[in-house]
Amino acid sequence: MTSFADSEKRLNAALSRIDRALDRSTGDAAASAAGDADALAQLSAENAQLKQQLAEAEARLAAQDGAGGSTTADADLKAEIEALKAERAAEVAALDEIMDELESLIARAPLSSDAPYAENVSPAPGEVVAFDNSEG
């Protein structure tokens, strides 16, 4: 698509130059009509040819856009987007599995009211057992 756009820009610039030259030639033609008649005819022919090329380029561009003709770059980008979507879907599925497992763990966890408090867990002074015979 950029080649058509570049061609269109070049053709438009050439048409602008020709139009300016024709305007100058028209003004000069009044002063010296015989000398510039050939140049004017040549520029007019070139102008007509460039307009025809521009119309053809625009028609090809419209046909390419209308036909949905995607270039290889477009196809590559679309494939990359689809691959990223598939990768994201896989990540979402993995996260869903993790969340399901976490929810089941949370459901099986004891309630905070059932958890022992630190003061209730420490043994009474007479209940201390020595791990070593040298301890007394």
C-alpha positions in Angstrom: 0.0 0.0 0.0 2.8 2.4 0.7 4.1 2.1 -2.9 0.8 3.2 -4.2 0.7 6.1 -1.6 4.3 7.1 -2.6 3.4 6.9 -6.3 0.3 9.0 -5.6 2.4 11.7 -3.8 4.9 11.8 -6.6 2.2 12.1 -9.2 0.4 14.8 -7.3 3.7 16.8 -6.9 4.4 16.4 -10.7 0.8 17.5 -11.5 1.3 20.6 -9.3 4.5 21.4 -11.1 2.9 21.0 -14.4 -0.1 23.1 -13.4 2.2 25.9 -12.3 4.2 25.6 -15.5 0.9 25.7 -17.5 -0.2 28.8 -15.6 3.1 30.5 -16.4 3.0 29.3 -20.0 -0.6 30.6 -20.4 0.6 34.0 -19.1 3.7 33.9 -21.4 1.6 32.6 -24.3 -0.2 35.8 -24.5 3.1 37.6 -25.0 4.7 35.0 -27.3 2.1 32.5 -28.4 4.1 31.0 -31.2 7.2 30.1 -29.1 5.4 28.4 -26.2 2.8 26.5 -28.2 5.0 23.4 -28.5 6.0 23.5 -24.8 2.4 23.9 -23.8 1.3 21.0 -25.9 4.1 18.8 -24.5 3.2 19.8 -20.9 -0.5 19.2 -21.5 0.3 15.7 -22.9 2.5 15.0 -19.9 -0.2 16.3 -17.6 -2.8 14.0 -19.2 -0.5 11.0 -19.0 0.3 11.6 -15.3 -3.4 12.0 -14.5 -4.1 8.7 -16.2 -1.3 7.0 -14.2 -2.7 8.5 -11.0 -6.2 7.2 -11.9 -4.8 3.8 -12.6 -2.8 3.8 -9.3 -5.9 4.9 -7.4 -8.0 2.2 -9.1 -5.4 -0.5 -8.2 -5.4 0.7 -4.6 -9.2 0.7 -4.4 -9.3 -2.8 -5.9 -6.8 -4.0 -3.4 -8.7 -2.5 -0.5 -12.1 -3.5 -1.8 -11.0 -7.1 -2.5 -9.7 -7.4 1.0 -6.3 -8.3 -0.4 -4.0 -8.3 2.5 -0.3 -8.1 2.0 2.1 -10.6 3.6 2.9 -8.1 6.3 -0.8 -7.9 7.2 -1.1 -11.6 7.2 2.0 -11.9 9.5 0.6 -9.3 11.9 -2.8 -11.1 12.0 -1.1 -14.4 12.7 1.0 -12.8 15.5 -2.1 -11.3 17.0 -3.9 -14.7 16.9 -0.9 -16.3 18.6 -0.9 -13.7 21.3 -4.6 -14.2 21.9 -4.1 -18.0 22.2 -1.2 -17.5 24.6 -3.4 -15.1 26.7 -6.2 -17.7 26.7 -3.8 -20.3 28.0 -2.6 -18.0 30.7 -6.1 -17.2 31.8 -6.9 -20.9 31.9 -3.8 -21.6 34.1 -4.8 -18.7 36.4 -8.3 -20.1 36.7 -6.9 -23.5 37.8 -4.7 -21.8 40.4 -7.6 -19.8 41.7 -9.8 -22.9 41.9 -7.1 -24.7 43.9 -6.7 -21.7 46.2 -10.4 -21.5 46.8 -10.6 -25.2 47.7 -7.6 -24.7 50.1 -9.3 -21.7 51.7 -12.5 -23.7 52.1 -10.7 -26.5 53.9 -8.7 -24.2 56.2 -9.8 -24.1 59.8 -11.7 -21.0 61.0 -9.8 -18.5 63.0 -11.9 -19.2 66.0 -10.7 -22.8 65.9 -7.1 -21.9 65.8 -5.2 -22.2 69.1 -3.9 -19.1 70.8 -0.2 -18.8 71.8 -1.0 -18.6 75.5 -3.0 -21.8 75.3 -0.3 -23.7 73.5 2.6 -23.2 75.8 3.1 -26.1 78.3 2.7 -25.7 82.0 6.0 -25.4 84.0 5.8 -28.9 85.4 5.2 -30.4 81.9 8.5 -29.4 80.4 10.4 -32.5 79.2 14.2 -32.5 79.0 15.5 -33.6 75.6 18.9 -34.3 77.0 19.8 -36.3 80.1 22.3 -33.6 81.2 19.4 -31.1 81.4 17.6 -31.2 84.6 
